[in-house]
């Protein structure tokens, strides 16, 4: 707080809660200029006589609530690091899912995910949560939203163990992306442009394009603050095409990769560039190779029986491993 005088003045004046102050401090650490943007308070407002002024001038940050402030902080932090690809890669490299049992015997989870993965996780959980909610109401039970969401996560794991989604006729997720049309076509955002999953945060345009492959995406096309149109950028892959694709590509198609589980469908010619959603323009890739193709400039050419993978030398043929990692047989 000593390094953020404007924030310190507003907090001491009682204009901001500890949670709000913490959100603003985290952004100001990355972009010092953001302090004045988020809390319009001058350092001279410190002190007894300046308390009223500090309280009034911190009105915007204080009245928009914690959710609104967090969303604004995410946008400011993203703008402070214009290299969206580097920011995205930094998140990917630190992704994790930790679990432990606390002293009360409660199983706990803590995860760090890419924004698009988090959005997909929540979208996948929502239908299960809604079903559990209806069942609970019918039985006369009333529990918090978070309790039903926890039940939905367990239900998802059970469904994954007992069923197959190879021929499902519904999309993987329904995701709403707010994006400037010119940025989507160009492939990256420039100053003043936006590409973000609503309620989650900014994502690279490449991620938005990749989501088109196997999700229904509603792109809210904007010009400044005005919403100009809503366009559905993707569509569900027909069940018959999905079935044929699973039969044709039982493993990741990248030569030398034999991964069979968790494969993702990829448009060889991206959908955003006019690629058709047909068997000839689709293939199945493991998550790692799909990431390299989408975000690291790798290319897949050829076709069934003659796939060719063009990779930067530093990428290798699989995810980097630390010394000491166990390398078992391919799944």
TIFILO-711399 format. One record per residue (C-alpha): residue number from 1; residue in one letter; x, y, z. Coordinates in Angstrom, 2 decimals. Example, Ala and Ser with C-alpha at 12.3 -4.5 7.8 and 13.67 -1.06 7.14 Angstrom:
+-----+-----+---------+---------+---------+
|   n | res |      px |      py |      pz |
+-----+-----+---------+---------+---------+
|   1 |   A |   12.30 |   -4.50 |    7.80 |
|   2 |   S |   13.67 |   -1.06 |    7.14 |
+-----+-----+---------+---------+---------+
***
This chain:
+-----+-----+---------+---------+---------+
|   n | res |      px |      py |      pz |
+-----+-----+---------+---------+---------+
|   1 |   X |    0.00 |    0.00 |    0.00 |
|   2 |   X |    2.95 |    2.34 |    0.60 |
|   3 |   X |    3.76 |    2.04 |   -3.10 |
|   4 |   X |    0.16 |    2.81 |   -4.17 |
|   5 |   X |   -0.77 |    6.14 |   -2.54 |
|   6 |   X |   -4.08 |    6.63 |   -4.36 |
|   7 |   X |   -5.30 |    3.18 |   -3.41 |
|   8 |   X |   -4.02 |    3.65 |    0.13 |
|   9 |   X |   -5.98 |    6.91 |    0.47 |
|  10 |   X |   -9.23 |    5.34 |   -0.74 |
|  11 |   X |   -8.81 |    2.29 |    1.48 |
|  12 |   X |   -8.02 |    4.34 |    4.61 |
|  13 |   X |  -11.06 |    6.53 |    3.88 |
|  14 |   X |  -13.27 |    3.43 |    3.95 |
|  15 |   X |  -14.21 |    3.72 |    0.28 |
|  16 |   X |  -12.95 |    0.26 |   -0.63 |
|  17 |   X |  -13.24 |   -3.14 |    1.00 |
|  18 |   X |  -10.14 |   -5.32 |    1.54 |
|  19 |   X |  -11.22 |   -7.54 |   -1.38 |
|  20 |   X |  -11.60 |   -4.55 |   -3.73 |
|  21 |   X |   -8.28 |   -3.11 |   -2.61 |
|  22 |   X |   -6.56 |   -6.43 |   -3.23 |
|  23 |   X |   -8.00 |   -6.70 |   -6.76 |
|  24 |   X |   -6.81 |   -3.19 |   -7.65 |
|  25 |   X |   -3.38 |   -3.76 |   -6.08 |
|  26 |   X |   -2.81 |   -6.89 |   -8.16 |
|  27 |   X |   -3.45 |   -4.95 |  -11.36 |
|  28 |   X |   -1.45 |   -1.89 |  -10.29 |
|  29 |   X |    1.56 |   -4.13 |   -9.71 |
|  30 |   X |    1.49 |   -5.02 |  -13.42 |
|  31 |   X |    0.50 |   -1.57 |  -14.67 |
|  32 |   X |    1.13 |    1.34 |  -12.22 |
|  33 |   X |   -0.93 |    3.71 |  -14.38 |
|  34 |   X |   -3.99 |    1.55 |  -13.75 |
|  35 |   X |   -4.13 |    2.67 |  -10.13 |
|  36 |   X |   -5.51 |    6.08 |  -11.08 |
|  37 |   X |   -7.85 |    4.53 |  -13.66 |
|  38 |   X |   -9.41 |    2.17 |  -11.15 |
|  39 |   X |   -9.36 |    4.56 |   -8.17 |
|  40 |   X |   -9.52 |    8.24 |   -9.08 |
|  41 |   X |   -7.86 |    9.53 |   -5.91 |
|  42 |   X |   -4.90 |   11.88 |   -5.62 |
|  43 |   X |   -2.08 |   11.13 |   -3.12 |
|  44 |   X |   -2.84 |   14.51 |   -1.50 |
|  45 |   X |   -6.18 |   13.11 |   -0.37 |
|  46 |   X |   -4.43 |   11.17 |    2.39 |
|  47 |   X |   -5.28 |   12.40 |    5.86 |
|  48 |   X |   -8.27 |   13.35 |    7.96 |
|  49 |   X |   -9.40 |   16.35 |    5.88 |
|  50 |   X |   -9.01 |   14.46 |    2.62 |
|  51 |   X |  -10.96 |   11.42 |    3.73 |
|  52 |   X |  -14.29 |   12.68 |    2.43 |
|  53 |   X |  -12.78 |   13.54 |   -0.95 |
|  54 |   X |  -11.11 |   10.14 |   -1.18 |
|  55 |   X |  -14.36 |    8.40 |   -0.30 |
|  56 |   X |  -16.26 |   10.30 |   -3.00 |
|  57 |   X |  -13.64 |   10.00 |   -5.71 |
|  58 |   X |  -13.35 |    6.22 |   -5.28 |
|  59 |   X |  -17.07 |    5.98 |   -6.09 |
|  60 |   X |  -16.69 |    4.04 |   -9.35 |
|  61 |   X |  -14.55 |    1.23 |   -7.97 |
|  62 |   X |  -16.65 |    0.99 |   -4.82 |
|  63 |   X |  -20.13 |    0.97 |   -6.38 |
|  64 |   X |  -19.63 |   -1.41 |   -9.28 |
|  65 |   X |  -19.22 |   -4.31 |   -6.85 |
|  66 |   X |  -16.55 |   -6.96 |   -6.61 |
|  67 |   X |  -17.62 |   -8.95 |   -9.74 |
|  68 |   X |  -17.69 |   -5.82 |  -11.91 |
|  69 |   X |  -14.39 |   -4.59 |  -10.50 |
|  70 |   X |  -12.74 |   -7.96 |  -11.11 |
|  71 |   X |  -13.90 |   -7.96 |  -14.72 |
|  72 |   X |  -12.55 |   -4.45 |  -15.25 |
|  73 |   X |   -9.27 |   -5.41 |  -13.57 |
|  74 |   X |   -8.88 |   -8.39 |  -15.91 |
|  75 |   X |   -9.29 |   -6.13 |  -18.92 |
|  76 |   X |   -6.81 |   -3.56 |  -17.62 |
|  77 |   X |   -4.22 |   -6.25 |  -16.86 |
|  78 |   X |   -4.68 |   -7.80 |  -20.31 |
|  79 |   X |   -4.19 |   -4.39 |  -21.95 |
|  80 |   X |   -1.00 |   -3.90 |  -19.94 |
|  81 |   X |    0.50 |   -7.03 |  -21.54 |
|  82 |   X |   -0.27 |   -6.58 |  -25.27 |
|  83 |   X |    1.45 |   -9.81 |  -26.26 |
|  84 |   X |   -1.63 |  -12.00 |  -25.86 |
|  85 |   X |    0.11 |  -15.12 |  -27.13 |
|  86 |   X |    2.87 |  -14.80 |  -24.51 |
|  87 |   X |    0.31 |  -14.23 |  -21.75 |
|  88 |   X |   -1.68 |  -17.24 |  -22.92 |
|  89 |   X |    1.43 |  -19.42 |  -23.01 |
|  90 |   X |    2.40 |  -18.31 |  -19.50 |
|  91 |   X |   -1.00 |  -19.43 |  -18.21 |
|  92 |   X |   -0.76 |  -22.72 |  -20.08 |
|  93 |   X |    2.65 |  -23.49 |  -18.63 |
|  94 |   X |    1.40 |  -22.94 |  -15.09 |
|  95 |   X |   -1.86 |  -24.86 |  -15.47 |
|  96 |   X |   -2.46 |  -27.29 |  -12.65 |
|  97 |   X |   -5.01 |  -29.23 |  -10.67 |
|  98 |   X |   -4.14 |  -29.90 |   -7.04 |
|  99 |   X |   -6.09 |  -31.99 |   -4.60 |
| 100 |   X |   -5.73 |  -32.79 |   -0.93 |
| 101 |   X |   -7.74 |  -33.76 |    2.12 |
| 102 |   X |   -8.07 |  -31.04 |    4.74 |
| 103 |   X |   -8.07 |  -31.61 |    8.55 |
| 104 |   X |  -11.87 |  -32.02 |    8.51 |
| 105 |   X |  -11.59 |  -34.90 |    6.04 |
| 106 |   X |  -12.92 |  -32.82 |    3.13 |
| 107 |   X |  -11.59 |  -33.58 |   -0.36 |
| 108 |   X |  -10.36 |  -30.26 |   -1.80 |
| 109 |   X |   -9.48 |  -29.09 |   -5.30 |
| 110 |   X |   -7.55 |  -26.08 |   -6.56 |
| 111 |   X |   -7.06 |  -25.52 |  -10.28 |
| 112 |   X |   -5.38 |  -23.11 |  -12.68 |
| 113 |   X |   -6.80 |  -23.37 |  -16.20 |
| 114 |   X |   -6.71 |  -21.49 |  -19.46 |
| 115 |   X |   -9.75 |  -19.19 |  -19.72 |
| 116 |   X |  -11.25 |  -21.14 |  -22.62 |
| 117 |   X |  -10.79 |  -24.42 |  -20.71 |
| 118 |   X |  -12.47 |  -22.94 |  -17.67 |
| 119 |   X |  -15.38 |  -21.71 |  -19.78 |
| 120 |   X |  -15.74 |  -25.13 |  -21.37 |
| 121 |   X |  -15.65 |  -26.83 |  -17.98 |
| 122 |   X |  -18.44 |  -24.61 |  -16.64 |
| 123 |   X |  -20.48 |  -25.00 |  -19.83 |
| 124 |   X |  -20.15 |  -28.78 |  -19.57 |
| 125 |   X |  -21.17 |  -28.79 |  -15.92 |
| 126 |   X |  -24.22 |  -26.55 |  -16.32 |
| 127 |   X |  -26.60 |  -29.12 |  -17.95 |
| 128 |   X |  -25.71 |  -31.63 |  -15.24 |
| 129 |   X |  -26.18 |  -29.02 |  -12.52 |
| 130 |   X |  -29.58 |  -28.07 |  -13.95 |
| 131 |   X |  -30.67 |  -31.72 |  -14.00 |
| 132 |   X |  -29.53 |  -32.24 |  -10.41 |
| 133 |   X |  -31.31 |  -29.04 |   -9.37 |
| 134 |   X |  -34.63 |  -30.27 |  -10.83 |
| 135 |   X |  -34.22 |  -33.65 |   -9.15 |
| 136 |   X |  -33.46 |  -31.97 |   -5.81 |
| 137 |   X |  -36.49 |  -29.69 |   -6.03 |
| 138 |   X |  -38.72 |  -32.67 |   -6.87 |
| 139 |   X |  -37.43 |  -34.40 |   -3.76 |
| 140 |   X |  -38.00 |  -31.30 |   -1.64 |
| 141 |   X |  -34.30 |  -30.50 |   -1.16 |
| 142 |   X |  -32.92 |  -26.96 |   -1.26 |
| 143 |   X |  -29.16 |  -26.51 |   -1.36 |
| 144 |   X |  -26.75 |  -23.80 |   -2.57 |
| 145 |   X |  -25.83 |  -23.42 |   -6.23 |
| 146 |   X |  -22.23 |  -24.40 |   -5.42 |
| 147 |   X |  -23.42 |  -27.69 |   -3.90 |
| 148 |   X |  -25.22 |  -28.67 |   -7.09 |
| 149 |   X |  -22.17 |  -27.65 |   -9.13 |
| 150 |   X |  -20.00 |  -29.95 |   -7.01 |
| 151 |   X |  -22.47 |  -32.79 |   -7.61 |
| 152 |   X |  -22.32 |  -32.03 |  -11.33 |
| 153 |   X |  -18.53 |  -32.42 |  -11.35 |
| 154 |   X |  -18.85 |  -35.86 |   -9.78 |
| 155 |   X |  -21.62 |  -36.77 |  -12.26 |
| 156 |   X |  -19.38 |  -35.73 |  -15.16 |
| 157 |   X |  -16.61 |  -38.02 |  -13.91 |
| 158 |   X |  -19.05 |  -40.91 |  -13.56 |
| 159 |   X |  -20.44 |  -40.38 |  -17.06 |
| 160 |   X |  -16.90 |  -40.35 |  -18.46 |
| 161 |   X |  -16.24 |  -43.76 |  -16.89 |
| 162 |   X |  -19.46 |  -45.39 |  -18.06 |
| 163 |   X |  -20.25 |  -43.84 |  -21.42 |
| 164 |   X |  -18.80 |  -42.72 |  -24.74 |
| 165 |   X |  -19.24 |  -39.39 |  -26.47 |
| 166 |   X |  -17.96 |  -40.45 |  -29.86 |
| 167 |   X |  -21.32 |  -40.14 |  -31.61 |
| 168 |   X |  -23.05 |  -37.49 |  -29.52 |
| 169 |   X |  -25.24 |  -35.18 |  -31.64 |
| 170 |   X |  -24.83 |  -32.13 |  -29.37 |
| 171 |   X |  -21.95 |  -29.63 |  -29.31 |
| 172 |   X |  -19.17 |  -29.93 |  -26.77 |
| 173 |   X |  -20.08 |  -26.61 |  -25.19 |
| 174 |   X |  -21.93 |  -23.38 |  -25.79 |
| 175 |   X |  -19.54 |  -20.48 |  -25.34 |
| 176 |   X |  -20.11 |  -16.76 |  -25.83 |
| 177 |   X |  -17.13 |  -14.76 |  -27.08 |
| 178 |   X |  -17.12 |  -10.98 |  -27.31 |
| 179 |   X |  -14.79 |  -10.11 |  -30.15 |
| 180 |   X |  -14.20 |   -7.31 |  -32.60 |
| 181 |   X |  -14.96 |   -8.62 |  -36.06 |
| 182 |   X |  -11.79 |   -7.18 |  -37.58 |
| 183 |   X |   -9.70 |   -8.82 |  -34.85 |
| 184 |   X |  -11.31 |  -12.21 |  -35.46 |
| 185 |   X |  -10.57 |  -12.01 |  -39.19 |
| 186 |   X |   -7.08 |  -10.59 |  -38.67 |
| 187 |   X |   -6.06 |  -13.21 |  -36.12 |
| 188 |   X |   -5.03 |  -10.95 |  -33.22 |
| 189 |   X |   -6.27 |   -7.96 |  -31.28 |
| 190 |   X |   -4.83 |   -4.49 |  -31.55 |
| 191 |   X |   -5.13 |   -1.51 |  -29.22 |
| 192 |   X |   -8.72 |   -0.86 |  -28.23 |
| 193 |   X |  -10.01 |   -4.23 |  -29.51 |
| 194 |   X |  -11.49 |   -7.05 |  -27.48 |
| 195 |   X |  -11.54 |  -10.83 |  -27.60 |
| 196 |   X |  -12.83 |  -12.36 |  -24.39 |
| 197 |   X |  -15.11 |  -15.08 |  -23.08 |
| 198 |   X |  -17.94 |  -13.36 |  -21.27 |
| 199 |   X |  -17.63 |  -13.79 |  -17.54 |
| 200 |   X |  -14.21 |  -15.45 |  -17.84 |
| 201 |   X |  -11.74 |  -12.99 |  -19.35 |
| 202 |   X |   -9.53 |  -12.17 |  -22.37 |
| 203 |   X |   -8.30 |  -14.93 |  -24.67 |
| 204 |   X |   -6.15 |  -14.87 |  -27.82 |
| 205 |   X |   -8.05 |  -14.78 |  -31.11 |
| 206 |   X |   -6.36 |  -18.08 |  -31.96 |
| 207 |   X |   -8.16 |  -19.68 |  -29.02 |
| 208 |   X |  -11.50 |  -18.33 |  -30.21 |
| 209 |   X |  -10.82 |  -19.77 |  -33.65 |
| 210 |   X |   -9.85 |  -23.14 |  -32.18 |
| 211 |   X |  -13.08 |  -23.32 |  -30.18 |
| 212 |   X |  -15.02 |  -23.16 |  -33.44 |
| 213 |   X |  -13.88 |  -26.70 |  -34.31 |
| 214 |   X |  -16.10 |  -28.50 |  -31.82 |
| 215 |   X |  -18.31 |  -25.97 |  -30.10 |
| 216 |   X |  -21.15 |  -23.62 |  -30.84 |
| 217 |   X |  -19.75 |  -20.13 |  -30.40 |
| 218 |   X |  -21.90 |  -17.03 |  -30.33 |
| 219 |   X |  -19.61 |  -14.19 |  -31.35 |
| 220 |   X |  -20.92 |  -10.86 |  -30.11 |
| 221 |   X |  -19.49 |   -8.57 |  -32.77 |
| 222 |   X |  -18.82 |   -5.11 |  -31.39 |
| 223 |   X |  -17.89 |   -1.62 |  -32.49 |
| 224 |   X |  -16.78 |    0.11 |  -29.32 |
| 225 |   X |  -19.52 |   -0.28 |  -26.74 |
| 226 |   X |  -22.24 |   -0.93 |  -29.34 |
| 227 |   X |  -23.22 |   -4.49 |  -30.18 |
| 228 |   X |  -23.61 |   -4.60 |  -33.95 |
| 229 |   X |  -24.63 |   -8.22 |  -34.43 |
| 230 |   X |  -24.52 |  -11.72 |  -33.01 |
| 231 |   X |  -23.09 |  -14.37 |  -35.32 |
| 232 |   X |  -22.82 |  -18.10 |  -34.76 |
| 233 |   X |  -19.29 |  -18.88 |  -35.90 |
| 234 |   X |  -19.38 |  -22.63 |  -35.44 |
| 235 |   X |  -21.79 |  -25.52 |  -35.72 |
| 236 |   X |  -22.09 |  -29.01 |  -34.38 |
| 237 |   X |  -20.17 |  -31.66 |  -36.27 |
| 238 |   X |  -22.82 |  -34.10 |  -37.59 |
| 239 |   X |  -22.96 |  -37.42 |  -35.75 |
| 240 |   X |  -22.25 |  -39.45 |  -38.90 |
| 241 |   X |  -19.13 |  -37.37 |  -39.63 |
| 242 |   X |  -17.98 |  -37.69 |  -36.04 |
| 243 |   X |  -18.44 |  -41.46 |  -36.14 |
| 244 |   X |  -16.46 |  -41.77 |  -39.39 |
| 245 |   X |  -13.73 |  -39.52 |  -37.97 |
| 246 |   X |  -13.36 |  -41.64 |  -34.82 |
| 247 |   X |  -13.10 |  -44.78 |  -36.94 |
| 248 |   X |  -10.58 |  -43.23 |  -39.34 |
| 249 |   X |   -8.39 |  -41.52 |  -36.70 |
| 250 |   X |   -8.29 |  -43.78 |  -33.63 |
| 251 |   X |   -5.04 |  -42.11 |  -32.53 |
| 252 |   X |   -3.52 |  -38.64 |  -32.93 |
| 253 |   X |   -2.70 |  -38.30 |  -36.63 |
| 254 |   X |    0.70 |  -36.67 |  -36.07 |
| 255 |   X |    3.32 |  -39.21 |  -37.18 |
| 256 |   X |    4.98 |  -40.85 |  -34.18 |
| 257 |   X |    2.28 |  -39.84 |  -31.72 |
| 258 |   X |    0.16 |  -42.75 |  -30.56 |
| 259 |   X |   -2.09 |  -40.97 |  -28.07 |
| 260 |   X |   -5.59 |  -42.46 |  -28.02 |
| 261 |   X |   -7.29 |  -40.64 |  -25.17 |
| 262 |   X |   -8.54 |  -37.07 |  -24.93 |
| 263 |   X |   -8.29 |  -36.46 |  -28.69 |
| 264 |   X |   -9.64 |  -33.18 |  -30.04 |
| 265 |   X |  -11.18 |  -32.50 |  -33.44 |
| 266 |   X |   -9.31 |  -30.01 |  -35.60 |
| 267 |   X |  -10.20 |  -28.26 |  -38.85 |
| 268 |   X |   -7.14 |  -28.74 |  -41.09 |
| 269 |   X |   -8.06 |  -25.54 |  -42.92 |
| 270 |   X |   -9.42 |  -23.40 |  -40.05 |
| 271 |   X |  -13.15 |  -22.80 |  -40.00 |
| 272 |   X |  -12.50 |  -19.07 |  -39.67 |
| 273 |   X |  -10.57 |  -19.19 |  -42.96 |
| 274 |   X |  -13.37 |  -20.94 |  -44.83 |
| 275 |   X |  -12.51 |  -24.54 |  -43.97 |
| 276 |   X |  -15.50 |  -26.85 |  -44.31 |
| 277 |   X |  -16.87 |  -29.03 |  -41.53 |
| 278 |   X |  -16.53 |  -32.24 |  -43.52 |
| 279 |   X |  -14.57 |  -35.45 |  -43.08 |
| 280 |   X |  -11.91 |  -34.44 |  -45.63 |
| 281 |   X |  -11.10 |  -31.27 |  -43.65 |
| 282 |   X |  -11.16 |  -32.81 |  -40.17 |
| 283 |   X |   -8.70 |  -34.83 |  -38.14 |
| 284 |   X |   -8.15 |  -35.83 |  -34.52 |
| 285 |   X |   -5.15 |  -34.52 |  -32.58 |
| 286 |   X |   -3.95 |  -35.01 |  -29.04 |
| 287 |   X |   -4.29 |  -31.95 |  -26.85 |
| 288 |   X |   -0.58 |  -31.11 |  -27.10 |
| 289 |   X |   -0.34 |  -31.21 |  -30.90 |
| 290 |   X |   -3.64 |  -29.34 |  -31.19 |
| 291 |   X |   -2.14 |  -26.62 |  -29.01 |
| 292 |   X |    1.04 |  -26.44 |  -31.13 |
| 293 |   X |   -0.98 |  -26.17 |  -34.34 |
| 294 |   X |   -3.31 |  -23.52 |  -32.94 |
| 295 |   X |   -0.89 |  -21.33 |  -31.01 |
| 296 |   X |    2.68 |  -22.12 |  -32.04 |
| 297 |   X |    2.49 |  -22.04 |  -35.84 |
| 298 |   X |    2.93 |  -25.77 |  -36.50 |
| 299 |   X |    1.27 |  -27.15 |  -39.62 |
| 300 |   X |   -0.42 |  -30.41 |  -40.57 |
| 301 |   X |   -0.46 |  -31.36 |  -44.25 |
| 302 |   X |   -1.13 |  -34.45 |  -46.32 |
| 303 |   X |   -3.98 |  -36.77 |  -45.49 |
| 304 |   X |   -4.90 |  -40.21 |  -44.08 |
| 305 |   X |   -1.94 |  -42.54 |  -44.48 |
| 306 |   X |    0.34 |  -39.64 |  -45.45 |
| 307 |   X |    0.08 |  -37.04 |  -42.70 |
| 308 |   X |    3.03 |  -34.64 |  -42.45 |
| 309 |   X |    3.80 |  -32.50 |  -39.39 |
| 310 |   X |    5.83 |  -29.33 |  -39.80 |
| 311 |   X |    7.19 |  -28.28 |  -36.42 |
| 312 |   X |    9.60 |  -25.68 |  -35.10 |
| 313 |   X |   12.72 |  -27.45 |  -33.81 |
| 314 |   X |   12.12 |  -26.25 |  -30.27 |
| 315 |   X |    8.72 |  -27.91 |  -30.14 |
| 316 |   X |    9.89 |  -31.48 |  -30.58 |
| 317 |   X |    7.20 |  -34.15 |  -30.88 |
| 318 |   X |    5.59 |  -33.89 |  -27.50 |
| 319 |   X |    5.27 |  -31.85 |  -24.34 |
| 320 |   X |    8.53 |  -31.02 |  -22.58 |
| 321 |   X |    9.30 |  -33.23 |  -19.59 |
| 322 |   X |   11.31 |  -32.42 |  -16.54 |
| 323 |   X |   14.19 |  -34.67 |  -15.58 |
| 324 |   X |   12.85 |  -37.45 |  -13.45 |
| 325 |   X |    9.40 |  -37.60 |  -15.06 |
| 326 |   X |    8.27 |  -41.12 |  -15.69 |
| 327 |   X |    7.78 |  -41.91 |  -19.34 |
| 328 |   X |    5.44 |  -44.83 |  -19.69 |
| 329 |   X |    3.98 |  -46.52 |  -22.76 |
| 330 |   X |    1.63 |  -44.48 |  -24.94 |
| 331 |   X |   -1.98 |  -44.69 |  -23.74 |
+-----+-----+---------+---------+---------+
***
